[in-house]
Amino acid sequence: MSQEIEIVEVGPRDGLQNENTILDTAIKIEFVNRLIDSGVKRLEVASFVHPKLVPAMADAEQVMRDLSPHPDVKYIGLALNERGFRRALDAGCDEINFVMVASEGFGLRNQNATPLQTADLFDRVMVLANDDKVPVSVTISVAFGDPFEGEVPTEILEMLTARAVSAGASEIALGDTIGVADPWTVAKTIQRVQAVSQGVPLRLHFHNTRNTALANIHASIENGVRIIDASCGGIGGCPFAPAATGNVPTEDVVYMLERAGIKTGIDLKKMIETSNWLSKQLGKELPSMLPKAGIF
């Protein structure tokens, strides 16, 4: 296969936010620099949320101040509301990832908003982004299932996608926040969402809670998706989702794609080295398989 897939590395944000060990800012900066040295070009580096709710992200502004600029690297900040959005703009993020929510049960617990309220809020904050000419992507969380309300109707995803595109989103991500998706549902959902996305690129974000993330990525690529989120070592999870476990490991994704001849621009050996280094910083074995099994 002669395809190329863009990996958006979410380890420094979605990865670290749910870890018991809170890393010092300097260690976070080294983590980001190691990822960049591995070939990563887009990274979620901070979440601009209340520090009491997500203590691991309390140094978001400091992280942005300490990161070195790279002309070909984009630092992404995540925002759940207008205050967080303004903080991300003020901090100088290259991109902002705004979160809409696909279900009321999770939305009220995670960002105190319903799906319609997050869509309305996105309309308002996009005015700020347009003033600053900062690209804004939208992640639709719990797109494949809500831990409190169960299945999520695809019609909700279509509505939120249409609203995000209409307001000027640069990219739409479907987030399997609690890791319940299967490849057949993923394929059908992508096809439905693509029909209303008006050509705006889709990105897929899978957690490996039930060991289906790699299969879901395969289904995504087979249905035209060219941007995938992944987390070095497979760390992370949502602090507001019961029994949350990590994201799909970057090194495992890159290995699978390379075996198919798909290019990612990521040096797999360096990514494995970074994963092993991160394991030592967090003081535990990480979920990823490649550092254990090695490259074939």
C-alpha positions as CSV (number, residue, x, y, z in Angstrom):
1,M,0.0,0.0,0.0
2,S,1.3,3.5,-0.9
3,Q,-0.7,5.4,1.6
4,E,0.3,7.9,4.3
5,I,-1.4,8.2,7.6
6,E,-0.9,11.1,10.0
7,I,-0.5,10.2,13.6
8,V,-1.6,12.9,16.1
9,E,0.3,12.1,19.3
10,V,-1.9,12.6,22.4
11,G,0.3,11.1,25.1
12,P,1.4,14.4,26.7
13,R,-2.3,15.4,27.2
14,D,-4.8,12.5,27.0
15,G,-2.1,10.2,28.1
16,L,-0.8,11.9,31.2
17,Q,-4.1,13.3,32.4
18,N,-5.3,10.0,33.9
19,E,-2.0,8.8,35.4
20,N,-1.6,8.6,39.1
21,T,2.0,9.9,38.8
22,I,2.0,13.6,38.0
23,L,5.2,14.4,36.0
24,D,7.2,17.6,36.6
25,T,6.9,20.2,33.8
26,A,10.5,19.6,32.8
27,I,9.8,15.9,32.3
28,K,6.8,16.7,30.2
29,I,8.9,18.9,28.0
30,E,11.5,16.1,27.6
31,F,8.6,13.8,26.7
32,V,7.4,16.1,24.0
33,N,11.0,16.6,22.7
34,R,11.5,12.8,22.5
35,L,8.3,12.5,20.5
36,I,9.3,15.2,18.1
37,D,12.7,13.5,17.7
38,S,10.7,10.3,16.8
39,G,9.1,12.1,13.9
40,V,5.8,13.3,15.4
41,K,4.5,16.5,13.8
42,R,1.2,17.2,15.6
43,L,0.9,16.7,19.4
44,E,-1.7,17.4,22.0
45,V,0.4,18.9,24.7
46,A,-2.0,20.3,27.3
47,S,-5.6,20.5,28.4
48,F,-6.9,23.9,29.6
49,V,-9.2,22.7,32.3
50,H,-9.6,23.5,36.0
51,P,-6.5,22.2,37.8
52,K,-8.7,20.8,40.7
53,L,-10.5,18.6,38.3
54,V,-7.5,17.4,36.3
55,P,-4.4,18.1,38.5
56,A,-2.0,16.6,35.9
57,M,-2.8,19.5,33.5
58,A,-2.4,22.3,36.1
59,D,0.8,23.5,34.4
60,A,-0.7,23.9,30.9
61,E,0.5,27.5,30.5
62,Q,4.0,26.7,31.8
63,V,4.2,23.7,29.3
64,M,3.4,26.0,26.4
65,R,6.0,28.6,27.6
66,D,8.7,26.0,27.9
67,L,8.2,24.2,24.6
68,S,10.6,25.1,21.9
69,P,9.0,26.2,18.6
70,H,9.6,24.0,15.5
71,P,8.5,25.3,12.1
72,D,7.0,21.9,11.1
73,V,5.5,20.9,14.5
74,K,2.1,21.9,15.7
75,Y,1.3,22.1,19.5
76,I,-2.4,21.4,20.2
77,G,-4.3,22.5,23.3
78,L,-7.6,21.0,24.4
79,A,-10.6,23.1,25.6
80,L,-14.0,22.1,27.0
81,N,-15.5,25.6,27.4
82,E,-15.0,29.3,26.6
83,R,-12.6,29.9,29.5
84,G,-10.4,27.0,28.5
85,F,-10.6,28.2,24.9
86,R,-9.4,31.7,25.8
87,R,-6.6,30.2,27.9
88,A,-5.4,28.1,25.0
89,L,-5.4,31.1,22.7
90,D,-3.5,33.2,25.2
91,A,-1.0,30.4,25.7
92,G,-0.1,30.5,22.0
93,C,-1.3,27.0,21.0
94,D,-0.8,26.4,17.3
95,E,-4.2,24.6,17.2
96,I,-7.1,24.1,19.6
97,N,-9.1,21.0,19.9
98,F,-12.6,21.8,21.2
99,V,-14.7,19.0,22.7
100,M,-18.3,18.5,21.8
101,V,-20.1,15.6,23.5
102,A,-22.4,13.1,21.9
103,S,-24.5,12.1,25.0
104,E,-26.0,14.1,27.9
105,G,-25.0,11.6,30.6
106,F,-21.3,11.9,30.0
107,G,-21.5,15.6,28.9
108,L,-23.0,16.8,32.2
109,R,-20.4,15.0,34.2
110,N,-17.4,15.9,32.0
111,Q,-18.1,19.5,31.0
112,N,-21.4,20.3,32.5
113,A,-23.1,20.6,29.1
114,T,-25.5,18.7,26.8
115,P,-24.7,17.9,23.2
116,L,-26.7,20.9,21.9
117,Q,-25.0,23.2,24.5
118,T,-21.5,22.2,23.3
119,A,-22.6,22.9,19.7
120,D,-23.9,26.3,20.7
121,L,-20.8,27.1,22.6
122,F,-18.6,26.1,19.7
123,D,-20.4,28.7,17.5
124,R,-19.4,31.3,20.1
125,V,-15.8,30.4,20.6
126,M,-15.1,30.1,16.9
127,V,-15.5,33.9,16.7
128,L,-12.4,34.1,19.0
129,A,-10.5,31.6,16.9
130,N,-11.3,33.5,13.7
131,D,-10.0,36.7,15.2
132,D,-6.7,35.0,16.0
133,K,-6.6,32.9,12.9
134,V,-6.0,29.7,14.9
135,P,-7.2,26.4,13.4
136,V,-9.8,24.6,15.6
137,S,-10.6,20.9,15.4
138,V,-13.6,19.3,17.1
139,T,-13.5,16.0,19.0
140,I,-16.9,14.5,19.5
141,S,-16.5,12.5,22.7
142,V,-18.3,9.3,23.6
143,A,-19.1,9.0,19.9
144,F,-19.5,5.2,20.1
145,G,-21.0,4.8,23.6
146,D,-21.7,6.6,26.9
147,P,-20.8,5.0,30.2
148,F,-23.9,6.3,31.8
149,E,-26.5,6.1,29.0
150,G,-25.3,3.4,26.7
151,E,-25.5,3.4,22.9
152,V,-25.2,6.8,21.1
153,P,-27.5,7.4,18.1
154,T,-25.6,8.1,14.9
155,E,-28.0,10.9,14.2
156,I,-26.4,12.8,17.1
157,L,-23.0,12.5,15.5
158,E,-24.4,13.7,12.2
159,M,-26.0,16.7,13.8
160,L,-22.8,17.7,15.8
161,T,-20.6,17.2,12.7
162,A,-22.8,19.4,10.6
163,R,-22.8,22.1,13.3
164,A,-19.1,21.9,13.7
165,V,-18.5,22.1,9.9
166,S,-20.9,25.0,9.6
167,A,-19.1,27.0,12.3
168,G,-15.7,26.5,10.7
169,A,-14.0,23.4,12.2
170,S,-10.8,22.5,10.4
171,E,-11.1,18.8,11.3
172,I,-13.7,16.4,13.0
173,A,-12.6,13.7,15.4
174,L,-14.8,10.9,16.6
175,G,-13.7,9.8,20.0
176,D,-14.3,6.3,21.4
177,T,-13.8,7.7,24.9
178,I,-14.6,4.5,26.8
179,G,-13.3,2.0,24.2
180,V,-16.6,0.3,23.2
181,A,-16.4,0.6,19.4
182,D,-16.1,-2.4,17.1
183,P,-14.8,-2.2,13.5
184,W,-18.2,-2.8,11.8
185,T,-19.8,0.0,13.8
186,V,-16.8,2.2,13.1
187,A,-17.2,1.6,9.3
188,K,-20.9,2.4,9.3
189,T,-20.5,5.5,11.5
190,I,-17.7,6.9,9.3
191,Q,-19.7,6.5,6.2
192,R,-22.7,8.3,7.8
193,V,-20.5,11.2,9.2
194,Q,-18.6,11.6,5.9
195,A,-21.9,12.3,4.2
196,V,-22.4,15.4,6.2
197,S,-18.8,16.5,6.8
198,Q,-18.5,18.5,3.4
199,G,-15.0,17.3,2.9
200,V,-13.7,18.4,6.2
201,P,-11.1,15.8,7.3
202,L,-12.1,13.1,9.8
203,R,-9.8,12.0,12.6
204,L,-10.4,8.9,14.8
205,H,-9.6,8.6,18.4
206,F,-9.7,5.1,20.0
207,H,-9.2,3.8,23.5
208,N,-8.1,0.2,23.8
209,T,-10.2,-0.6,26.8
210,R,-11.7,-3.7,25.2
211,N,-8.8,-4.5,22.9
212,T,-10.5,-3.5,19.7
213,A,-8.6,-0.3,18.9
214,L,-6.2,-1.7,16.2
215,A,-9.1,-3.4,14.5
216,N,-11.0,-0.1,14.6
217,I,-8.1,1.8,13.1
218,H,-8.0,-0.7,10.3
219,A,-11.7,-0.2,9.6
220,S,-11.2,3.6,9.7
221,I,-8.4,3.5,7.1
222,E,-10.4,1.2,4.9
223,N,-13.1,3.8,5.0
224,G,-10.9,6.7,3.9
225,V,-9.7,8.2,7.3
226,R,-6.1,9.5,7.1
227,I,-5.6,10.9,10.5
228,I,-5.4,8.8,13.7
229,D,-4.8,9.7,17.4
230,A,-2.5,7.5,19.4
231,S,-0.6,7.7,22.7
232,C,3.0,6.7,23.3
233,G,3.0,3.6,25.5
234,G,-0.8,3.4,25.4
235,I,-1.1,5.6,28.5
236,G,-4.1,7.6,29.4
237,G,-7.9,7.6,29.7
238,C,-10.6,10.0,30.6
239,P,-10.7,10.9,34.4
240,F,-14.5,11.2,34.2
241,A,-15.2,7.8,32.6
242,P,-15.5,4.8,35.0
243,A,-12.9,2.1,34.6
244,A,-11.1,4.2,32.0
245,T,-8.0,2.7,30.5
246,G,-5.5,3.9,28.0
247,N,-5.4,5.0,24.4
248,V,-4.2,2.9,21.6
249,P,-0.3,2.7,21.8
250,T,1.5,4.8,19.1
251,E,4.2,2.3,18.6
252,D,1.7,-0.6,18.1
253,V,-0.2,1.5,15.5
254,V,3.0,2.4,13.6
255,Y,4.1,-1.2,13.6
256,M,0.8,-2.4,12.1
257,L,0.8,0.3,9.5
258,E,4.4,-0.2,8.5
259,R,3.8,-3.9,7.9
260,A,1.2,-2.8,5.4
261,G,3.6,-0.4,3.7
262,I,1.8,2.6,5.1
263,K,4.0,5.6,5.9
264,T,3.7,7.6,9.1
265,G,6.9,9.5,9.2
266,I,7.6,8.1,12.7
267,D,10.8,6.3,13.6
268,L,9.5,3.2,15.3
269,K,12.8,2.4,17.1
270,K,12.9,5.9,18.6
271,M,9.2,5.7,19.6
272,I,9.9,2.4,21.4
273,E,12.8,4.0,23.2
274,T,10.5,6.9,24.2
275,S,7.9,4.4,25.5
276,N,10.6,2.6,27.6
277,W,11.8,6.0,29.0
278,L,8.2,7.0,29.8
279,S,7.7,3.7,31.6
280,K,10.5,4.6,34.0
281,Q,9.2,8.1,34.6
282,L,5.8,6.7,35.5
283,G,7.2,3.9,37.5
284,K,5.2,1.1,35.9
285,E,4.9,-1.2,32.9
286,L,2.9,0.4,30.1
287,P,0.2,-1.4,28.0
288,S,1.9,-1.2,24.6
289,M,3.1,-4.5,23.1
290,L,6.0,-3.5,20.8
291,P,8.5,-2.6,23.6
292,K,7.9,-6.1,25.0
293,A,7.9,-8.1,21.8
294,G,10.2,-6.0,19.6
295,I,10.1,-5.2,15.9
296,F,9.8,-8.2,13.6
